[in-house]
């Protein structure tokens, strides 16, 4: 799934997670997270395994990553109700 640097930054903000913590949970360096977020509104261009590790860590922490779509209001992130 394409994801932007802004989505990663917003996801971290929703769950109160620092870059270093996300990096540790994803098994990547903090510089990798910084570089991904620096892409801003652009789609992140990294190895698929790296992107999967980061998005999996965010999902495990309770974030849903919303893909760009024609009728869903665009790309974004939201919290998942894990208790439901």
PDB file of N, CA, C and O in Angstrom, chain B, residues numbered from 101:
ATOM      1  N   UNK B 101       0.840  -1.182   0.000  1.00  0.00           N
ATOM      2  CA  UNK B 101       0.000   0.000   0.000  1.00  0.00           C
ATOM      3  C   UNK B 101       0.884   1.243   0.000  1.00  0.00           C
ATOM      4  O   UNK B 101       1.817   1.334   0.798  1.00  0.00           O
ATOM      5  N   UNK B 102       0.606   2.200  -0.880  1.00  0.00           N
ATOM      6  CA  UNK B 102       1.360   3.447  -0.844  1.00  0.00           C
ATOM      7  C   UNK B 102       1.062   4.197   0.451  1.00  0.00           C
ATOM      8  O   UNK B 102      -0.074   4.214   0.925  1.00  0.00           O
ATOM      9  N   UNK B 103       2.081   4.807   1.006  1.00  0.00           N
ATOM     10  CA  UNK B 103       1.921   5.582   2.239  1.00  0.00           C
ATOM     11  C   UNK B 103       2.853   6.781   2.159  1.00  0.00           C
ATOM     12  O   UNK B 103       3.924   6.707   1.557  1.00  0.00           O
ATOM     13  N   UNK B 104       2.443   7.875   2.764  1.00  0.00           N
ATOM     14  CA  UNK B 104       3.249   9.093   2.731  1.00  0.00           C
ATOM     15  C   UNK B 104       3.962   9.305   4.066  1.00  0.00           C
ATOM     16  O   UNK B 104       3.626   8.702   5.085  1.00  0.00           O
ATOM     17  N   UNK B 105       4.951  10.180   4.015  1.00  0.00           N
ATOM     18  CA  UNK B 105       5.656  10.550   5.240  1.00  0.00           C
ATOM     19  C   UNK B 105       4.733  11.213   6.242  1.00  0.00           C
ATOM     20  O   UNK B 105       4.863  11.005   7.449  1.00  0.00           O
ATOM     21  N   UNK B 106       3.792  12.019   5.738  1.00  0.00           N
ATOM     22  CA  UNK B 106       2.836  12.672   6.629  1.00  0.00           C
ATOM     23  C   UNK B 106       1.967  11.648   7.348  1.00  0.00           C
ATOM     24  O   UNK B 106       1.623  11.847   8.513  1.00  0.00           O
ATOM     25  N   UNK B 107       1.607  10.559   6.680  1.00  0.00           N
ATOM     26  CA  UNK B 107       0.787   9.531   7.327  1.00  0.00           C
ATOM     27  C   UNK B 107       1.543   8.859   8.474  1.00  0.00           C
ATOM     28  O   UNK B 107       0.964   8.597   9.527  1.00  0.00           O
ATOM     29  N   UNK B 108       2.820   8.584   8.276  1.00  0.00           N
ATOM     30  CA  UNK B 108       3.606   7.964   9.353  1.00  0.00           C
ATOM     31  C   UNK B 108       3.716   8.918  10.528  1.00  0.00           C
ATOM     32  O   UNK B 108       3.538   8.519  11.678  1.00  0.00           O
ATOM     33  N   UNK B 109       4.007  10.174  10.241  1.00  0.00           N
ATOM     34  CA  UNK B 109       4.126  11.168  11.312  1.00  0.00           C
ATOM     35  C   UNK B 109       2.803  11.331  12.054  1.00  0.00           C
ATOM     36  O   UNK B 109       2.786  11.401  13.282  1.00  0.00           O
ATOM     37  N   UNK B 110       1.695  11.391  11.313  1.00  0.00           N
ATOM     38  CA  UNK B 110       0.375  11.521  11.939  1.00  0.00           C
ATOM     39  C   UNK B 110       0.038  10.292  12.774  1.00  0.00           C
ATOM     40  O   UNK B 110      -0.527  10.411  13.861  1.00  0.00           O
ATOM     41  N   UNK B 111       0.382   9.120  12.270  1.00  0.00           N
ATOM     42  CA  UNK B 111       0.112   7.880  13.000  1.00  0.00           C
ATOM     43  C   UNK B 111       0.872   7.868  14.321  1.00  0.00           C
ATOM     44  O   UNK B 111       0.315   7.509  15.359  1.00  0.00           O
ATOM     45  N   UNK B 112       2.132   8.256  14.284  1.00  0.00           N
ATOM     46  CA  UNK B 112       2.914   8.306  15.519  1.00  0.00           C
ATOM     47  C   UNK B 112       2.305   9.284  16.508  1.00  0.00           C
ATOM     48  O   UNK B 112       2.252   9.016  17.708  1.00  0.00           O
ATOM     49  N   UNK B 113       1.845  10.418  16.000  1.00  0.00           N
ATOM     50  CA  UNK B 113       1.250  11.430  16.859  1.00  0.00           C
ATOM     51  C   UNK B 113      -0.020  10.909  17.532  1.00  0.00           C
ATOM     52  O   UNK B 113      -0.243  11.160  18.716  1.00  0.00           O
ATOM     53  N   UNK B 114      -0.841  10.192  16.790  1.00  0.00           N
ATOM     54  CA  UNK B 114      -2.085   9.643  17.345  1.00  0.00           C
ATOM     55  C   UNK B 114      -1.842   8.741  18.544  1.00  0.00           C
ATOM     56  O   UNK B 114      -2.620   8.734  19.498  1.00  0.00           O
ATOM     57  N   UNK B 115      -0.766   7.989  18.487  1.00  0.00           N
ATOM     58  CA  UNK B 115      -0.499   7.022  19.555  1.00  0.00           C
ATOM     59  C   UNK B 115       0.605   7.478  20.502  1.00  0.00           C
ATOM     60  O   UNK B 115       0.985   6.744  21.414  1.00  0.00           O
ATOM     61  N   UNK B 116       1.119   8.684  20.287  1.00  0.00           N
ATOM     62  CA  UNK B 116       2.140   9.227  21.185  1.00  0.00           C
ATOM     63  C   UNK B 116       3.447   8.471  21.145  1.00  0.00           C
ATOM     64  O   UNK B 116       4.073   8.257  22.183  1.00  0.00           O
ATOM     65  N   UNK B 117       3.869   8.062  19.958  1.00  0.00           N
ATOM     66  CA  UNK B 117       5.084   7.265  19.813  1.00  0.00           C
ATOM     67  C   UNK B 117       6.186   8.112  19.176  1.00  0.00           C
ATOM     68  O   UNK B 117       5.959   8.771  18.161  1.00  0.00           O
ATOM     69  N   UNK B 118       7.362   8.093  19.768  1.00  0.00           N
ATOM     70  CA  UNK B 118       8.517   8.816  19.226  1.00  0.00           C
ATOM     71  C   UNK B 118       9.127   8.029  18.067  1.00  0.00           C
ATOM     72  O   UNK B 118       8.902   6.826  17.937  1.00  0.00           O
ATOM     73  N   UNK B 119       9.897   8.715  17.234  1.00  0.00           N
ATOM     74  CA  UNK B 119      10.554   8.066  16.100  1.00  0.00           C
ATOM     75  C   UNK B 119      11.431   6.907  16.544  1.00  0.00           C
ATOM     76  O   UNK B 119      11.428   5.849  15.915  1.00  0.00           O
ATOM     77  N   UNK B 120      12.172   7.096  17.611  1.00  0.00           N
ATOM     78  CA  UNK B 120      13.091   6.059  18.094  1.00  0.00           C
ATOM     79  C   UNK B 120      12.318   4.814  18.527  1.00  0.00           C
ATOM     80  O   UNK B 120      12.756   3.694  18.265  1.00  0.00           O
ATOM     81  N   UNK B 121      11.187   4.998  19.178  1.00  0.00           N
ATOM     82  CA  UNK B 121      10.374   3.866  19.613  1.00  0.00           C
ATOM     83  C   UNK B 121       9.796   3.108  18.417  1.00  0.00           C
ATOM     84  O   UNK B 121       9.806   1.877  18.396  1.00  0.00           O
ATOM     85  N   UNK B 122       9.293   3.845  17.421  1.00  0.00           N
ATOM     86  CA  UNK B 122       8.774   3.189  16.222  1.00  0.00           C
ATOM     87  C   UNK B 122       9.888   2.423  15.519  1.00  0.00           C
ATOM     88  O   UNK B 122       9.685   1.294  15.073  1.00  0.00           O
ATOM     89  N   UNK B 123      11.045   3.025  15.422  1.00  0.00           N
ATOM     90  CA  UNK B 123      12.184   2.361  14.788  1.00  0.00           C
ATOM     91  C   UNK B 123      12.512   1.044  15.499  1.00  0.00           C
ATOM     92  O   UNK B 123      12.738   0.024  14.848  1.00  0.00           O
ATOM     93  N   UNK B 124      12.538   1.071  16.824  1.00  0.00           N
ATOM     94  CA  UNK B 124      12.845  -0.133  17.587  1.00  0.00           C
ATOM     95  C   UNK B 124      11.786  -1.214  17.368  1.00  0.00           C
ATOM     96  O   UNK B 124      12.118  -2.385  17.186  1.00  0.00           O
ATOM     97  N   UNK B 125      10.529  -0.824  17.387  1.00  0.00           N
ATOM     98  CA  UNK B 125       9.442  -1.791  17.192  1.00  0.00           C
ATOM     99  C   UNK B 125       9.438  -2.371  15.778  1.00  0.00           C
ATOM    100  O   UNK B 125       9.036  -3.516  15.573  1.00  0.00           O
ATOM    101  N   UNK B 126       9.885  -1.575  14.805  1.00  0.00           N
ATOM    102  CA  UNK B 126       9.910  -2.024  13.412  1.00  0.00           C
ATOM    103  C   UNK B 126      11.219  -2.717  13.045  1.00  0.00           C
ATOM    104  O   UNK B 126      11.315  -3.343  11.990  1.00  0.00           O
ATOM    105  N   UNK B 127      12.216  -2.610  13.902  1.00  0.00           N
ATOM    106  CA  UNK B 127      13.512  -3.219  13.607  1.00  0.00           C
ATOM    107  C   UNK B 127      14.290  -2.472  12.536  1.00  0.00           C
ATOM    108  O   UNK B 127      15.030  -3.075  11.758  1.00  0.00           O
ATOM    109  N   UNK B 128      14.117  -1.150  12.502  1.00  0.00           N
ATOM    110  CA  UNK B 128      14.857  -0.309  11.556  1.00  0.00           C
ATOM    111  C   UNK B 128      15.541   0.796  12.343  1.00  0.00           C
ATOM    112  O   UNK B 128      15.321   0.931  13.547  1.00  0.00           O
ATOM    113  N   UNK B 129      16.366   1.583  11.674  1.00  0.00           N
ATOM    114  CA  UNK B 129      17.045   2.673  12.373  1.00  0.00           C
ATOM    115  C   UNK B 129      16.135   3.893  12.504  1.00  0.00           C
ATOM    116  O   UNK B 129      15.186   4.064  11.740  1.00  0.00           O
ATOM    117  N   UNK B 130      16.443   4.727  13.479  1.00  0.00           N
ATOM    118  CA  UNK B 130      15.689   5.970  13.651  1.00  0.00           C
ATOM    119  C   UNK B 130      15.872   6.866  12.427  1.00  0.00           C
ATOM    120  O   UNK B 130      14.959   7.609  12.067  1.00  0.00           O
ATOM    121  N   UNK B 131      17.038   6.805  11.785  1.00  0.00           N
ATOM    122  CA  UNK B 131      17.250   7.580  10.559  1.00  0.00           C
ATOM    123  C   UNK B 131      16.310   7.137   9.453  1.00  0.00           C
ATOM    124  O   UNK B 131      15.879   7.959   8.644  1.00  0.00           O
ATOM    125  N   UNK B 132      15.985   5.856   9.404  1.00  0.00           N
ATOM    126  CA  UNK B 132      15.039   5.365   8.400  1.00  0.00           C
ATOM    127  C   UNK B 132      13.679   6.015   8.611  1.00  0.00           C
ATOM    128  O   UNK B 132      13.048   6.463   7.653  1.00  0.00           O
ATOM    129  N   UNK B 133      13.226   6.070   9.858  1.00  0.00           N
ATOM    130  CA  UNK B 133      11.936   6.702  10.156  1.00  0.00           C
ATOM    131  C   UNK B 133      11.991   8.186   9.808  1.00  0.00           C
ATOM    132  O   UNK B 133      11.060   8.714   9.199  1.00  0.00           O
ATOM    133  N   UNK B 134      13.075   8.865  10.188  1.00  0.00           N
ATOM    134  CA  UNK B 134      13.219  10.288   9.869  1.00  0.00           C
ATOM    135  C   UNK B 134      13.155  10.515   8.362  1.00  0.00           C
ATOM    136  O   UNK B 134      12.470  11.423   7.891  1.00  0.00           O
ATOM    137  N   UNK B 135      13.872   9.686   7.612  1.00  0.00           N
ATOM    138  CA  UNK B 135      13.883   9.830   6.155  1.00  0.00           C
ATOM    139  C   UNK B 135      12.515   9.546   5.548  1.00  0.00           C
ATOM    140  O   UNK B 135      12.106  10.219   4.602  1.00  0.00           O
ATOM    141  N   UNK B 136      11.810   8.566   6.078  1.00  0.00           N
ATOM    142  CA  UNK B 136      10.474   8.259   5.577  1.00  0.00           C
ATOM    143  C   UNK B 136       9.547   9.444   5.818  1.00  0.00           C
ATOM    144  O   UNK B 136       8.810   9.843   4.916  1.00  0.00           O
ATOM    145  N   UNK B 137       9.571  10.005   7.008  1.00  0.00           N
ATOM    146  CA  UNK B 137       8.717  11.139   7.332  1.00  0.00           C
ATOM    147  C   UNK B 137       9.095  12.383   6.533  1.00  0.00           C
ATOM    148  O   UNK B 137       8.243  13.221   6.240  1.00  0.00           O
ATOM    149  N   UNK B 138      10.371  12.501   6.182  1.00  0.00           N
ATOM    150  CA  UNK B 138      10.829  13.656   5.414  1.00  0.00           C
ATOM    151  C   UNK B 138      10.243  13.675   4.002  1.00  0.00           C
ATOM    152  O   UNK B 138      10.314  14.696   3.319  1.00  0.00           O
ATOM    153  N   UNK B 139       9.671  12.566   3.564  1.00  0.00           N
ATOM    154  CA  UNK B 139       9.037  12.519   2.242  1.00  0.00           C
ATOM    155  C   UNK B 139       7.796  13.402   2.200  1.00  0.00           C
ATOM    156  O   UNK B 139       7.313  13.743   1.121  1.00  0.00           O
ATOM    157  N   UNK B 140       7.275  13.774   3.374  1.00  0.00           N
ATOM    158  CA  UNK B 140       6.123  14.668   3.432  1.00  0.00           C
ATOM    159  C   UNK B 140       4.907  14.072   2.743  1.00  0.00           C
ATOM    160  O   UNK B 140       4.482  12.964   3.072  1.00  0.00           O
ATOM    161  N   UNK B 141       4.351  14.799   1.793  1.00  0.00           N
ATOM    162  CA  UNK B 141       3.141  14.368   1.095  1.00  0.00           C
ATOM    163  C   UNK B 141       3.429  13.363  -0.020  1.00  0.00           C
ATOM    164  O   UNK B 141       2.508  12.819  -0.630  1.00  0.00           O
ATOM    165  N   UNK B 142       4.705  13.124  -0.275  1.00  0.00           N
ATOM    166  CA  UNK B 142       5.089  12.171  -1.320  1.00  0.00           C
ATOM    167  C   UNK B 142       5.016  10.737  -0.811  1.00  0.00           C
ATOM    168  O   UNK B 142       5.194  10.473   0.378  1.00  0.00           O
ATOM    169  N   UNK B 143       4.753   9.818  -1.732  1.00  0.00           N
ATOM    170  CA  UNK B 143       4.775   8.395  -1.368  1.00  0.00           C
ATOM    171  C   UNK B 143       6.183   7.996  -0.973  1.00  0.00           C
ATOM    172  O   UNK B 143       7.157   8.427  -1.590  1.00  0.00           O
ATOM    173  N   UNK B 144       6.284   7.183   0.044  1.00  0.00           N
ATOM    174  CA  UNK B 144       7.579   6.726   0.527  1.00  0.00           C
ATOM    175  C   UNK B 144       8.135   5.685  -0.426  1.00  0.00           C
ATOM    176  O   UNK B 144       7.423   4.788  -0.879  1.00  0.00           O
ATOM    177  N   UNK B 145       9.417   5.820  -0.722  1.00  0.00           N
ATOM    178  CA  UNK B 145      10.087   4.889  -1.616  1.00  0.00           C
ATOM    179  C   UNK B 145      11.203   4.190  -0.843  1.00  0.00           C
ATOM    180  O   UNK B 145      12.327   4.686  -0.762  1.00  0.00           O
ATOM    181  N   UNK B 146      10.872   3.031  -0.279  1.00  0.00           N
ATOM    182  CA  UNK B 146      11.845   2.205   0.440  1.00  0.00           C
ATOM    183  C   UNK B 146      11.595   0.750   0.068  1.00  0.00           C
ATOM    184  O   UNK B 146      10.630   0.436  -0.630  1.00  0.00           O
ATOM    185  N   UNK B 147      12.465  -0.132   0.536  1.00  0.00           N
ATOM    186  CA  UNK B 147      12.252  -1.556   0.301  1.00  0.00           C
ATOM    187  C   UNK B 147      10.922  -1.981   0.905  1.00  0.00           C
ATOM    188  O   UNK B 147      10.519  -1.489   1.959  1.00  0.00           O
ATOM    189  N   UNK B 148      10.252  -2.890   0.232  1.00  0.00           N
ATOM    190  CA  UNK B 148       8.936  -3.358   0.686  1.00  0.00           C
ATOM    191  C   UNK B 148       9.007  -3.915   2.101  1.00  0.00           C
ATOM    192  O   UNK B 148       8.108  -3.670   2.905  1.00  0.00           O
ATOM    193  N   UNK B 149      10.053  -4.654   2.414  1.00  0.00           N
ATOM    194  CA  UNK B 149      10.197  -5.227   3.755  1.00  0.00           C
ATOM    195  C   UNK B 149      10.295  -4.159   4.830  1.00  0.00           C
ATOM    196  O   UNK B 149       9.756  -4.324   5.924  1.00  0.00           O
ATOM    197  N   UNK B 150      10.978  -3.070   4.527  1.00  0.00           N
ATOM    198  CA  UNK B 150      11.108  -1.963   5.478  1.00  0.00           C
ATOM    199  C   UNK B 150       9.756  -1.293   5.690  1.00  0.00           C
ATOM    200  O   UNK B 150       9.356  -1.031   6.825  1.00  0.00           O
ATOM    201  N   UNK B 151       9.061  -1.020   4.600  1.00  0.00           N
ATOM    202  CA  UNK B 151       7.750  -0.388   4.703  1.00  0.00           C
ATOM    203  C   UNK B 151       6.768  -1.282   5.450  1.00  0.00           C
ATOM    204  O   UNK B 151       5.996  -0.802   6.280  1.00  0.00           O
ATOM    205  N   UNK B 152       6.795  -2.571   5.159  1.00  0.00           N
ATOM    206  CA  UNK B 152       5.914  -3.517   5.858  1.00  0.00           C
ATOM    207  C   UNK B 152       6.209  -3.540   7.354  1.00  0.00           C
ATOM    208  O   UNK B 152       5.283  -3.573   8.165  1.00  0.00           O
ATOM    209  N   UNK B 153       7.481  -3.524   7.726  1.00  0.00           N
ATOM    210  CA  UNK B 153       7.854  -3.559   9.143  1.00  0.00           C
ATOM    211  C   UNK B 153       7.332  -2.326   9.877  1.00  0.00           C
ATOM    212  O   UNK B 153       6.829  -2.432  10.995  1.00  0.00           O
ATOM    213  N   UNK B 154       7.452  -1.168   9.251  1.00  0.00           N
ATOM    214  CA  UNK B 154       6.996   0.079   9.879  1.00  0.00           C
ATOM    215  C   UNK B 154       5.474   0.098   9.975  1.00  0.00           C
ATOM    216  O   UNK B 154       4.926   0.423  11.029  1.00  0.00           O
ATOM    217  N   UNK B 155       4.793  -0.242   8.900  1.00  0.00           N
ATOM    218  CA  UNK B 155       3.329  -0.214   8.943  1.00  0.00           C
ATOM    219  C   UNK B 155       2.785  -1.292   9.880  1.00  0.00           C
ATOM    220  O   UNK B 155       1.774  -1.074  10.546  1.00  0.00           O
ATOM    221  N   UNK B 156       3.438  -2.440   9.938  1.00  0.00           N
ATOM    222  CA  UNK B 156       3.010  -3.484  10.873  1.00  0.00           C
ATOM    223  C   UNK B 156       3.157  -3.016  12.317  1.00  0.00           C
ATOM    224  O   UNK B 156       2.293  -3.296  13.148  1.00  0.00           O
ATOM    225  N   UNK B 157       4.238  -2.310  12.622  1.00  0.00           N
ATOM    226  CA  UNK B 157       4.445  -1.798  13.982  1.00  0.00           C
ATOM    227  C   UNK B 157       3.371  -0.772  14.338  1.00  0.00           C
ATOM    228  O   UNK B 157       2.875  -0.751  15.465  1.00  0.00           O
ATOM    229  N   UNK B 158       3.017   0.067  13.389  1.00  0.00           N
ATOM    230  CA  UNK B 158       1.962   1.059  13.640  1.00  0.00           C
ATOM    231  C   UNK B 158       0.608   0.381  13.824  1.00  0.00           C
ATOM    232  O   UNK B 158      -0.162   0.751  14.710  1.00  0.00           O
ATOM    233  N   UNK B 159       0.322  -0.607  12.990  1.00  0.00           N
ATOM    234  CA  UNK B 159      -0.942  -1.337  13.108  1.00  0.00           C
ATOM    235  C   UNK B 159      -1.028  -2.060  14.447  1.00  0.00           C
ATOM    236  O   UNK B 159      -2.087  -2.072  15.074  1.00  0.00           O
ATOM    237  N   UNK B 160       0.076  -2.663  14.892  1.00  0.00           N
ATOM    238  CA  UNK B 160       0.091  -3.359  16.174  1.00  0.00           C
ATOM    239  C   UNK B 160      -0.149  -2.399  17.337  1.00  0.00           C
ATOM    240  O   UNK B 160      -0.652  -2.796  18.388  1.00  0.00           O
ATOM    241  N   UNK B 161       0.214  -1.133  17.137  1.00  0.00           N
ATOM    242  CA  UNK B 161       0.019  -0.119  18.174  1.00  0.00           C
ATOM    243  C   UNK B 161      -1.377   0.497  18.128  1.00  0.00           C
ATOM    244  O   UNK B 161      -1.717   1.326  18.973  1.00  0.00           O
ATOM    245  N   UNK B 162      -2.192   0.094  17.139  1.00  0.00           N
ATOM    246  CA  UNK B 162      -3.569   0.567  17.103  1.00  0.00           C
ATOM    247  C   UNK B 162      -3.903   1.580  16.035  1.00  0.00           C
ATOM    248  O   UNK B 162      -4.888   2.306  16.164  1.00  0.00           O
ATOM    249  N   UNK B 163      -3.099   1.650  14.973  1.00  0.00           N
ATOM    250  CA  UNK B 163      -3.334   2.615  13.907  1.00  0.00           C
ATOM    251  C   UNK B 163      -3.832   1.907  12.657  1.00  0.00           C
ATOM    252  O   UNK B 163      -3.305   0.863  12.273  1.00  0.00           O
ATOM    253  N   UNK B 164      -4.841   2.476  12.029  1.00  0.00           N
ATOM    254  CA  UNK B 164      -5.319   2.017  10.729  1.00  0.00           C
ATOM    255  C   UNK B 164      -4.811   3.004   9.693  1.00  0.00           C
ATOM    256  O   UNK B 164      -5.034   4.209   9.811  1.00  0.00           O
ATOM    257  N   UNK B 165      -4.128   2.492   8.677  1.00  0.00           N
ATOM    258  CA  UNK B 165      -3.626   3.341   7.610  1.00  0.00           C
ATOM    259  C   UNK B 165      -4.639   3.304   6.479  1.00  0.00           C
ATOM    260  O   UNK B 165      -4.977   2.236   5.970  1.00  0.00           O
ATOM    261  N   UNK B 166      -5.122   4.477   6.091  1.00  0.00           N
ATOM    262  CA  UNK B 166      -6.171   4.592   5.081  1.00  0.00           C
ATOM    263  C   UNK B 166      -5.532   4.990   3.758  1.00  0.00           C
ATOM    264  O   UNK B 166      -4.853   6.012   3.657  1.00  0.00           O
ATOM    265  N   UNK B 167      -5.764   4.165   2.752  1.00  0.00           N
ATOM    266  CA  UNK B 167      -5.210   4.397   1.424  1.00  0.00           C
ATOM    267  C   UNK B 167      -5.997   5.486   0.699  1.00  0.00           C
ATOM    268  O   UNK B 167      -7.162   5.732   1.010  1.00  0.00           O
ATOM    269  N   UNK B 168      -5.361   6.125  -0.254  1.00  0.00           N
ATOM    270  CA  UNK B 168      -6.036   7.100  -1.110  1.00  0.00           C
ATOM    271  C   UNK B 168      -7.092   6.373  -1.927  1.00  0.00           C
ATOM    272  O   UNK B 168      -6.803   5.341  -2.533  1.00  0.00           O
ATOM    273  N   UNK B 169      -8.297   6.891  -1.951  1.00  0.00           N
ATOM    274  CA  UNK B 169      -9.367   6.272  -2.714  1.00  0.00           C
ATOM    275  C   UNK B 169     -10.279   7.329  -3.298  1.00  0.00           C
ATOM    276  O   UNK B 169     -10.281   8.468  -2.831  1.00  0.00           O
ATOM    277  N   UNK B 170     -11.046   6.980  -4.303  1.00  0.00           N
ATOM    278  CA  UNK B 170     -11.878   7.978  -4.964  1.00  0.00           C
ATOM    279  C   UNK B 170     -13.060   8.478  -4.133  1.00  0.00           C
ATOM    280  O   UNK B 170     -13.555   9.579  -4.374  1.00  0.00           O
ATOM    281  N   UNK B 171     -13.516   7.693  -3.167  1.00  0.00           N
ATOM    282  CA  UNK B 171     -14.719   8.108  -2.444  1.00  0.00           C
ATOM    283  C   UNK B 171     -14.581   8.068  -0.929  1.00  0.00           C
ATOM    284  O   UNK B 171     -15.572   8.241  -0.221  1.00  0.00           O
ATOM    285  N   UNK B 172     -13.383   7.846  -0.420  1.00  0.00           N
ATOM    286  CA  UNK B 172     -13.246   7.721   1.035  1.00  0.00           C
ATOM    287  C   UNK B 172     -12.652   8.950   1.705  1.00  0.00           C
ATOM    288  O   UNK B 172     -12.320   8.898   2.889  1.00  0.00           O
ATOM    289  N   UNK B 173     -12.511  10.039   0.990  1.00  0.00           N
ATOM    290  CA  UNK B 173     -11.978  11.249   1.596  1.00  0.00           C
ATOM    291  C   UNK B 173     -10.474  11.382   1.521  1.00  0.00           C
ATOM    292  O   UNK B 173      -9.917  12.362   2.016  1.00  0.00           O
ATOM    293  N   UNK B 174      -9.809  10.426   0.917  1.00  0.00           N
ATOM    294  CA  UNK B 174      -8.361  10.515   0.743  1.00  0.00           C
ATOM    295  C   UNK B 174      -7.586   9.724   1.768  1.00  0.00           C
ATOM    296  O   UNK B 174      -8.147   9.107   2.674  1.00  0.00           O
ATOM    297  N   UNK B 175      -6.284   9.761   1.598  1.00  0.00           N
ATOM    298  CA  UNK B 175      -5.369   9.017   2.468  1.00  0.00           C
ATOM    299  C   UNK B 175      -5.369   9.621   3.874  1.00  0.00           C
ATOM    300  O   UNK B 175      -5.614  10.814   4.054  1.00  0.00           O
ATOM    301  N   UNK B 176      -5.093   8.782   4.853  1.00  0.00           N
ATOM    302  CA  UNK B 176      -5.023   9.262   6.223  1.00  0.00           C
ATOM    303  C   UNK B 176      -4.697   8.147   7.189  1.00  0.00           C
ATOM    304  O   UNK B 176      -4.234   7.078   6.790  1.00  0.00           O
ATOM    305  N   UNK B 177      -4.939   8.397   8.448  1.00  0.00           N
ATOM    306  CA  UNK B 177      -4.743   7.411   9.520  1.00  0.00           C
ATOM    307  C   UNK B 177      -5.846   7.601  10.544  1.00  0.00           C
ATOM    308  O   UNK B 177      -6.408   8.691  10.657  1.00  0.00           O
ATOM    309  N   UNK B 178      -6.158   6.560  11.285  1.00  0.00           N
ATOM    310  CA  UNK B 178      -7.111   6.681  12.389  1.00  0.00           C
ATOM    311  C   UNK B 178      -6.785   5.635  13.431  1.00  0.00           C
ATOM    312  O   UNK B 178      -6.086   4.660  13.156  1.00  0.00           O
ATOM    313  N   UNK B 179      -7.295   5.846  14.623  1.00  0.00           N
ATOM    314  CA  UNK B 179      -7.120   4.884  15.701  1.00  0.00           C
ATOM    315  C   UNK B 179      -8.105   3.741  15.525  1.00  0.00           C
ATOM    316  O   UNK B 179      -9.237   3.932  15.081  1.00  0.00           O
ATOM    317  N   UNK B 180      -7.651   2.565  15.881  1.00  0.00           N
ATOM    318  CA  UNK B 180      -8.505   1.379  15.830  1.00  0.00           C
ATOM    319  C   UNK B 180      -9.014   1.126  17.228  1.00  0.00           C
ATOM    320  O   UNK B 180      -8.258   1.223  18.194  1.00  0.00           O
ATOM    321  N   UNK B 181     -10.293   0.801  17.347  1.00  0.00           N
ATOM    322  CA  UNK B 181     -10.869   0.420  18.631  1.00  0.00           C
ATOM    323  C   UNK B 181     -10.532  -1.042  18.881  1.00  0.00           C
ATOM    324  O   UNK B 181     -11.266  -1.936  18.459  1.00  0.00           O
ATOM    325  N   UNK B 182      -9.418  -1.284  19.570  1.00  0.00           N
ATOM    326  CA  UNK B 182      -8.952  -2.651  19.804  1.00  0.00           C
ATOM    327  C   UNK B 182      -9.819  -3.403  20.804  1.00  0.00           C
ATOM    328  O   UNK B 182      -9.756  -4.630  20.876  1.00  0.00           O
ATOM    329  N   UNK B 183     -10.623  -2.686  21.572  1.00  0.00           N
ATOM    330  CA  UNK B 183     -11.450  -3.323  22.580  1.00  0.00           C
ATOM    331  C   UNK B 183     -12.750  -3.906  22.036  1.00  0.00           C
ATOM    332  O   UNK B 183     -13.441  -4.646  22.735  1.00  0.00           O
ATOM    333  N   UNK B 184     -13.079  -3.577  20.807  1.00  0.00           N
ATOM    334  CA  UNK B 184     -14.340  -4.039  20.219  1.00  0.00           C
ATOM    335  C   UNK B 184     -14.258  -5.440  19.710  1.00  0.00           C
ATOM    336  O   UNK B 184     -15.242  -5.965  19.188  1.00  0.00           O
TER     337      UNK B 184
END
